[in-house]
Amino acid sequence: MVHTFQIKDKYIALDVNSGCVHVLDKLTYAIIKELEERQLVPDGSLPDSLRQALSTAFPAKEIEGAYCEVKQLYDQGILFSKDDYEGIAINMKKHSPVKAMCLHVSHDCNLRCKYCFADEGAYHNRRELMSAEVGKAAMDFLIQSSGKRRNLEVDFFGGEPLMNFEVVKEVVAYAREQEKIHDKNFRFTITTNGVLLNDENIAFINKHMSNVVLSLDGTKETNDRVRCRVDGSGSYDSIVPKLQKVAESRNQDNYYVRGTFTKYNLHFADDVLHLADLGFKQTSVEPVVCAETEDYAITKDDLPTIFAEYEKLVEEYLNRKKNGDGFNFFHFMIDLDQGPCVIKRLSGCGAGCEYLAVAPNGDLYPCHQFVGTEDYKMGTIYDGIVRPEIRETFEGCNVYTKPKCKDCFAKFYCSGGCMANACLLNGDINQPHEISCEMQRKRVECSLYAKAVEAEW
């Protein structure tokens, strides 16, 4: 499978199975595009139908020469390459040990964000905080379930985890004791809206957290329209200085500002650039995913505007990078040299098998977005996984079990998309959210375009 696209003056072909990216002249691009559309491969002489289709725009001799170059790429296995991954997907090892956990230390929040998937922190249930005893038992469960894996990951999540920060500290201390006993290495992350950040907890975070996720949506107008306090007032003015302090105290590394854009701010590139202007070097601004009945929902009609915004953003992203004032934008950070392992590319985040979420009472779910949904309760940290069929369903899910993914050029970059979003909107983890897929495909194109431009510097 080959995907061809053009952005600005760059003609690009992505060979999906090999991962090779080819930056082409207009004629070679046209040949590859015609071959792909006709479902042909260049394994012989130039087809007459192809010659005729191109002859009105290009000289015959040049067509022959360019076709020979395309055939050489095919013979080298880096264009129109065979799919060697479907067999791997079918035979992937099951029952992998657990390596990551999302610990819901707080099912409460001091903000009332309008788009919050977590029911403004309550997760469709009563507001509650995790006890230190449950948190410690979760660490025990993770250690026991991790097999021979040495490196384990724990994300302190909410709601707002800083509302239960004493328990966070107790759990970290306990895990540090246990990692020495069991020869494990814990890597901690915390996600916060920043309201309760202060010098004391920032110092602790910088000492113990490998990564920090800071929630902010962009400009004051954008942020305060949806990220409100309990009394309805905005959060921007008080939060921004605290988030800036965290970013600077971590030397602008090992953190990222995570925002959400909605129908309210379809021109989200301005919000991303505003975050960069505030001094943040690590950003990720994601589209909201929700039912189309919500007034802030993104619909198909919004896609042309969003696509234009991604192209606008990638141009400014490149300009700033070239001028020495660059920033990292999560969706443009594609690694063409190494990237994720094959298993990761095929099956994604590992939700429901390698990655689990723990509710404040110790209940286990496939990931943080499923917490509180009883149909997906897998067991508890005390009893273990008592509904293995849920785990088996998630383990069996990959880009080849999803009809919409199998023939999608972006499948190895998104790994089939978010299973929670698929379930939320389509009722099936094997049925991805199509609008999210459209945006993902555009982000991949913009990312590859950025790589092509940077290669010329």
C-alpha positions as CSV (number, residue, x, y, z in Angstrom):
1,M,0.0,0.0,0.0
2,V,1.3,3.5,-0.9
3,H,-0.3,6.8,0.1
4,T,0.4,9.8,-2.0
5,F,-0.3,13.4,-1.0
6,Q,0.8,17.0,-1.6
7,I,1.3,19.8,0.8
8,K,2.6,23.1,-0.5
9,D,5.5,22.3,-3.0
10,K,6.2,18.8,-1.6
11,Y,5.0,15.7,-3.4
12,I,5.2,12.8,-1.0
13,A,4.6,9.0,-1.1
14,L,4.5,6.9,2.0
15,D,5.1,3.2,1.5
16,V,2.9,2.0,4.4
17,N,4.4,-1.4,5.0
18,S,8.1,-0.5,4.8
19,G,7.6,2.9,6.4
20,C,9.7,4.5,3.8
21,V,8.9,8.1,2.9
22,H,9.7,9.4,-0.6
23,V,9.9,13.1,-1.5
24,L,9.3,13.2,-5.3
25,D,9.3,15.4,-8.3
26,K,5.9,16.0,-10.0
27,L,6.3,13.3,-12.6
28,T,7.4,10.5,-10.3
29,Y,4.6,11.4,-8.0
30,A,2.1,11.2,-10.8
31,I,3.4,7.8,-11.8
32,I,3.1,6.4,-8.3
33,K,-0.3,7.9,-7.8
34,E,-1.6,6.4,-11.0
35,L,-0.2,3.0,-10.1
36,E,-1.8,3.1,-6.6
37,E,-5.2,4.2,-8.0
38,R,-5.1,1.4,-10.6
39,Q,-3.9,-1.1,-8.0
40,L,-0.8,-1.9,-10.1
41,V,2.8,-2.5,-9.1
42,P,5.8,-1.6,-11.3
43,D,7.0,-5.2,-11.8
44,G,7.3,-5.0,-15.6
45,S,7.5,-2.5,-18.4
46,L,5.6,0.7,-18.4
47,P,1.9,-0.1,-19.0
48,D,0.4,1.6,-22.1
49,S,-2.6,2.8,-20.1
50,L,-0.2,4.6,-17.7
51,R,1.8,6.1,-20.6
52,Q,-1.3,7.4,-22.2
53,A,-2.6,8.9,-19.0
54,L,0.6,10.8,-18.4
55,S,1.5,11.7,-22.0
56,T,-0.5,14.9,-22.1
57,A,1.4,16.4,-19.2
58,F,4.9,14.9,-19.5
59,P,7.4,14.0,-22.4
60,A,7.4,10.3,-23.2
61,K,11.1,9.9,-22.6
62,E,10.9,11.4,-19.1
63,I,8.0,9.1,-18.3
64,E,10.0,6.1,-19.2
65,G,13.0,7.2,-17.1
66,A,10.9,8.0,-14.1
67,Y,9.0,4.7,-14.3
68,C,12.4,2.9,-14.3
69,E,13.3,4.7,-11.1
70,V,10.0,3.7,-9.5
71,K,10.6,0.1,-10.5
72,Q,14.0,0.2,-8.9
73,L,12.4,1.4,-5.6
74,Y,9.9,-1.5,-5.9
75,D,12.7,-4.0,-6.5
76,Q,14.5,-2.7,-3.4
77,G,11.3,-3.4,-1.3
78,I,10.8,0.2,-0.3
79,L,7.9,1.0,-2.5
80,F,4.7,-1.0,-3.0
81,S,6.2,-3.4,-0.5
82,K,4.5,-6.5,0.8
83,D,2.5,-6.6,4.0
84,D,4.4,-8.8,6.5
85,Y,2.5,-7.6,9.5
86,E,-0.9,-9.3,9.3
87,G,0.7,-12.7,10.1
88,I,2.4,-11.2,13.1
89,A,-0.8,-9.6,14.3
90,I,-2.6,-13.0,14.1
91,N,0.2,-14.8,16.1
92,M,1.0,-12.1,18.6
93,K,1.7,-13.4,22.1
94,K,-1.2,-13.2,24.4
95,H,-1.4,-12.7,28.2
96,S,1.4,-10.2,28.4
97,P,2.2,-9.1,31.9
98,V,0.9,-5.8,33.2
99,K,3.5,-3.0,32.9
100,A,1.5,0.2,33.4
101,M,-1.3,1.4,35.7
102,C,-3.4,4.5,35.9
103,L,-4.1,5.2,39.6
104,H,-7.3,7.2,40.1
105,V,-6.3,8.8,43.4
106,S,-9.1,11.4,43.2
107,H,-12.6,11.1,41.9
108,D,-13.1,14.7,42.6
109,C,-12.0,17.9,40.9
110,N,-11.7,21.6,41.7
111,L,-12.7,22.5,38.1
112,R,-15.8,21.8,36.1
113,C,-14.6,21.5,32.5
114,K,-17.6,21.3,30.2
115,Y,-16.1,18.6,27.9
116,C,-14.8,16.3,30.7
117,F,-15.2,12.6,29.9
118,A,-14.9,11.9,33.6
119,D,-18.2,13.5,34.6
120,E,-16.3,16.5,36.0
121,G,-14.2,14.2,38.1
122,A,-16.9,12.0,39.5
123,Y,-16.8,9.2,36.9
124,H,-20.6,8.6,36.9
125,N,-20.4,7.8,40.6
126,R,-20.0,9.5,44.0
127,R,-17.0,11.8,44.5
128,E,-14.3,10.0,46.5
129,L,-10.6,9.9,47.2
130,M,-8.4,6.8,47.2
131,S,-7.0,5.7,50.5
132,A,-3.3,5.1,51.0
133,E,-4.1,1.4,51.7
134,V,-5.8,1.0,48.3
135,G,-2.9,2.8,46.6
136,K,-0.3,0.5,48.2
137,A,-2.4,-2.6,47.4
138,A,-2.5,-1.4,43.8
139,M,1.4,-1.3,43.8
140,D,1.4,-4.8,45.2
141,F,-1.0,-5.9,42.4
142,L,1.2,-4.3,39.8
143,I,4.4,-5.9,41.0
144,Q,2.7,-9.3,41.2
145,S,1.2,-9.0,37.8
146,S,4.3,-7.7,36.0
147,G,6.1,-11.0,35.7
148,K,9.7,-10.5,34.7
149,R,9.2,-6.9,33.6
150,R,11.4,-4.6,35.6
151,N,10.3,-1.2,34.4
152,L,6.8,-0.3,35.6
153,E,4.8,2.9,35.0
154,V,2.2,4.5,37.2
155,D,0.2,7.6,36.4
156,F,-1.5,9.5,39.2
157,F,-4.8,10.6,37.7
158,G,-8.2,12.1,38.6
159,G,-10.2,14.2,38.8
160,E,-7.5,16.2,40.2
161,P,-4.8,14.1,42.0
162,L,-3.3,17.1,43.9
163,M,-6.6,17.1,45.9
164,N,-5.2,13.8,47.4
165,F,-1.5,14.6,47.4
166,E,-0.7,13.1,50.7
167,V,-1.8,9.7,49.4
168,V,0.3,10.3,46.3
169,K,3.3,10.8,48.4
170,E,2.6,7.7,50.6
171,V,2.2,5.5,47.5
172,V,5.4,6.8,45.9
173,A,7.3,6.1,49.2
174,Y,5.8,2.6,49.4
175,A,6.6,1.8,45.8
176,R,10.2,3.0,46.2
177,E,10.6,0.5,49.1
178,Q,9.0,-2.3,47.1
179,E,11.1,-1.8,44.0
180,K,14.2,-2.5,46.0
181,I,12.7,-5.7,47.4
182,H,11.4,-7.0,44.1
183,D,14.0,-5.6,41.7
184,K,11.6,-3.3,40.0
185,N,11.9,0.3,38.7
186,F,8.9,2.6,38.9
187,R,8.4,5.5,36.6
188,F,5.8,7.9,37.9
189,T,3.7,10.5,36.0
190,I,1.1,12.9,37.3
191,T,-1.6,14.8,35.5
192,T,-2.8,18.1,37.0
193,N,-4.9,21.1,36.2
194,G,-2.4,23.2,38.2
195,V,-4.9,24.9,40.6
196,L,-3.2,23.5,43.7
197,L,0.4,23.6,42.6
198,N,2.8,25.2,45.1
199,D,6.5,25.2,45.8
200,E,6.2,22.1,48.1
201,N,4.4,19.8,45.7
202,I,6.4,21.1,42.7
203,A,9.6,20.1,44.5
204,F,8.2,16.6,45.2
205,I,6.9,16.3,41.6
206,N,10.3,17.2,40.2
207,K,12.1,14.7,42.4
208,H,9.8,11.8,41.8
209,M,7.8,12.2,38.6
210,S,9.4,11.2,35.3
211,N,6.8,13.2,33.4
212,V,4.1,15.8,34.2
213,V,0.9,16.5,32.2
214,L,-0.3,20.1,32.7
215,S,-3.8,20.9,31.5
216,L,-4.4,24.2,29.7
217,D,-6.4,24.8,26.5
218,G,-4.7,27.9,25.0
219,T,-5.6,31.5,25.2
220,K,-7.5,33.0,28.1
221,E,-10.7,33.2,26.1
222,T,-10.5,29.6,24.9
223,N,-9.5,28.1,28.2
224,D,-11.9,30.0,30.4
225,R,-14.9,29.2,28.2
226,V,-14.7,25.5,29.1
227,R,-12.2,25.1,32.0
228,C,-14.1,26.7,34.8
229,R,-14.0,26.6,38.5
230,V,-16.9,25.3,40.6
231,D,-18.3,28.8,40.8
232,G,-18.1,29.3,37.1
233,S,-15.1,31.6,37.0
234,G,-12.2,31.0,34.7
235,S,-9.0,29.3,35.7
236,Y,-6.4,30.8,33.2
237,D,-5.0,33.7,35.2
238,S,-4.1,31.8,38.3
239,I,-3.0,28.6,36.6
240,V,-0.7,29.9,33.9
241,P,2.1,31.2,36.2
242,K,2.2,27.9,38.1
243,L,2.4,25.8,34.9
244,Q,5.2,28.1,33.6
245,K,7.0,27.6,36.9
246,V,6.8,23.8,36.5
247,A,8.0,23.9,32.9
248,E,11.0,26.1,33.8
249,S,11.8,24.1,36.9
250,R,12.0,21.0,34.7
251,N,14.3,22.7,32.2
252,Q,11.5,22.6,29.6
253,D,11.6,18.8,29.4
254,N,9.8,15.8,30.7
255,Y,6.5,17.5,30.8
256,Y,3.8,18.6,28.3
257,V,0.9,21.0,28.3
258,R,-2.1,19.0,27.3
259,G,-5.0,21.0,25.8
260,T,-8.3,20.2,24.1
261,F,-9.9,22.0,21.2
262,T,-13.6,21.9,20.4
263,K,-16.1,23.5,18.0
264,Y,-15.7,26.6,20.1
265,N,-12.1,27.1,18.9
266,L,-11.8,25.4,15.6
267,H,-8.9,27.8,14.8
268,F,-6.9,26.0,17.4
269,A,-3.5,26.7,15.8
270,D,-3.7,30.1,17.5
271,D,-4.1,28.4,20.8
272,V,-1.1,26.1,20.2
273,L,1.0,29.1,19.2
274,H,-0.2,31.0,22.2
275,L,1.1,28.2,24.4
276,A,4.4,28.4,22.6
277,D,4.4,32.2,23.2
278,L,3.9,31.5,26.9
279,G,7.2,29.7,26.8
280,F,6.0,26.1,26.8
281,K,8.2,23.9,24.7
282,Q,6.2,20.6,25.0
283,T,2.6,20.8,23.9
284,S,-0.2,18.4,22.9
285,V,-3.6,19.9,21.9
286,E,-6.1,17.2,21.1
287,P,-9.6,17.3,19.5
288,V,-12.5,16.7,21.8
289,V,-14.3,13.4,21.4
290,C,-17.9,13.4,22.4
291,A,-21.4,12.7,21.2
292,E,-22.4,15.0,18.3
293,T,-25.4,16.2,20.4
294,E,-23.1,18.3,22.5
295,D,-22.8,21.9,21.3
296,Y,-19.0,21.8,21.5
297,A,-18.8,18.6,19.4
298,I,-16.6,18.4,16.3
299,T,-18.6,17.2,13.2
300,K,-17.6,16.3,9.7
301,D,-18.5,19.7,8.5
302,D,-15.7,21.1,10.6
303,L,-13.0,19.0,9.1
304,P,-12.0,21.3,6.2
305,T,-11.4,24.1,8.7
306,I,-9.4,21.7,11.0
307,F,-7.3,20.4,8.1
308,A,-6.4,24.0,7.2
309,E,-5.5,24.7,10.8
310,Y,-3.1,21.8,10.8
311,E,-1.4,23.0,7.7
312,K,-1.2,26.5,9.1
313,L,0.3,25.2,12.3
314,V,2.9,23.0,10.7
315,E,4.2,26.0,8.7
316,E,4.6,28.1,11.8
317,Y,6.0,25.1,13.7
318,L,8.7,24.8,11.0
319,N,9.4,28.6,10.8
320,R,9.9,28.8,14.5
321,K,12.1,25.7,14.6
322,K,14.3,27.0,11.8
323,N,14.6,30.4,13.5
324,G,15.8,28.8,16.7
325,D,12.6,29.3,18.7
326,G,11.0,26.0,18.1
327,F,8.7,23.9,20.3
328,N,7.6,20.3,20.2
329,F,4.0,19.5,19.1
330,F,3.1,15.9,20.0
331,H,1.3,15.1,16.7
332,F,4.2,16.3,14.6
333,M,6.8,14.2,16.4
334,I,7.1,11.1,14.1
335,D,10.2,9.1,14.4
336,L,11.1,7.7,11.0
337,D,14.3,6.0,12.1
338,Q,13.1,3.8,14.9
339,G,9.7,4.5,16.3
340,P,7.5,2.1,18.3
341,C,8.1,-1.6,18.2
342,V,5.9,-3.8,15.9
343,I,3.6,-4.9,18.7
344,K,3.0,-1.2,19.7
345,R,2.3,-0.3,16.1
346,L,-0.2,-3.1,15.7
347,S,-2.1,-2.9,18.9
348,G,-1.6,0.5,20.5
349,C,-1.5,1.4,24.2
350,G,-2.1,-2.0,25.6
351,A,-5.3,-1.1,27.4
352,G,-7.0,-4.0,29.1
353,C,-3.9,-6.2,29.1
354,E,-0.6,-4.4,29.6
355,Y,-2.2,-1.3,30.9
356,L,-5.0,-1.1,33.6
357,A,-6.7,1.6,35.5
358,V,-7.6,1.4,39.2
359,A,-10.6,3.2,40.7
360,P,-10.4,4.7,44.3
361,N,-12.1,1.6,45.7
362,G,-9.6,-0.8,44.0
363,D,-11.8,-1.8,41.0
364,L,-9.9,-2.6,37.8
365,Y,-10.8,-1.3,34.3
366,P,-9.1,-1.5,30.9
367,C,-8.1,2.2,31.0
368,H,-8.8,5.5,32.7
369,Q,-11.7,6.3,30.3
370,F,-13.6,3.1,31.2
371,V,-13.5,3.6,34.9
372,G,-17.0,3.7,36.4
373,T,-18.5,1.8,33.4
374,E,-19.6,-1.5,35.1
375,D,-19.8,-3.4,31.8
376,Y,-16.0,-3.1,31.7
377,K,-15.1,-3.8,35.3
378,M,-12.5,-6.5,35.1
379,G,-12.0,-7.3,38.8
380,T,-10.2,-5.7,41.7
381,I,-6.7,-5.3,42.9
382,Y,-7.5,-7.8,45.7
383,D,-9.2,-10.5,43.6
384,G,-7.3,-9.9,40.4
385,I,-8.9,-10.1,36.9
386,V,-12.1,-12.1,37.4
387,R,-13.5,-11.4,34.0
388,P,-10.8,-12.6,31.7
389,E,-13.1,-12.4,28.7
390,I,-12.7,-8.6,28.8
391,R,-8.9,-8.9,28.7
392,E,-9.1,-11.4,25.9
393,T,-11.3,-9.0,23.9
394,F,-8.7,-6.2,24.3
395,E,-5.8,-8.5,23.6
396,G,-7.3,-9.6,20.4
397,C,-7.8,-6.1,19.1
398,N,-5.3,-4.7,16.5
399,V,-5.3,-2.9,13.2
400,Y,-6.1,-6.0,11.4
401,T,-9.3,-6.8,13.4
402,K,-10.7,-3.4,12.6
403,P,-12.2,-3.2,9.0
404,K,-11.7,0.5,8.8
405,C,-8.0,0.3,9.8
406,K,-6.8,-2.6,7.7
407,D,-6.6,-0.5,4.5
408,C,-5.8,2.8,6.1
409,F,-2.3,4.4,5.4
410,A,-2.1,5.8,9.0
411,K,-2.7,2.5,10.8
412,F,0.9,2.0,12.0
413,Y,1.0,5.6,13.3
414,C,-2.2,5.6,15.3
415,S,-2.3,1.8,16.0
416,G,-6.0,1.7,15.4
417,G,-6.9,4.7,17.4
418,C,-8.4,5.0,20.9
419,M,-10.4,2.0,21.9
420,A,-12.3,3.9,24.6
421,N,-13.4,6.5,22.1
422,A,-14.5,3.8,19.7
423,C,-16.5,2.2,22.5
424,L,-18.0,5.5,23.7
425,L,-19.2,6.5,20.3
426,N,-19.7,3.3,18.3
427,G,-20.2,0.7,21.1
428,D,-17.4,-1.5,19.8
429,I,-13.6,-1.2,20.4
430,N,-13.1,-2.5,16.8
431,Q,-15.0,0.4,15.2
432,P,-12.9,3.5,15.4
433,H,-14.4,7.0,15.5
434,E,-14.3,8.2,11.9
435,I,-13.9,11.9,12.6
436,S,-10.9,11.2,14.8
437,C,-9.5,9.0,12.0
438,E,-9.8,11.8,9.5
439,M,-7.9,14.1,11.8
440,Q,-5.3,11.5,12.5
441,R,-4.6,11.0,8.8
442,K,-4.2,14.7,8.3
443,R,-1.8,15.0,11.2
444,V,0.3,12.2,9.7
445,E,0.5,14.0,6.4
446,C,1.6,17.2,8.1
447,S,4.2,15.4,10.2
448,L,5.7,13.7,7.1
449,Y,5.7,17.1,5.3
450,A,7.5,18.6,8.3
451,K,10.2,15.9,8.0
452,A,10.5,16.5,4.3
453,V,11.1,20.2,4.9
454,E,13.5,19.7,7.7
455,A,15.6,17.2,5.6
456,E,16.4,20.1,3.3
457,W,17.8,22.4,6.0
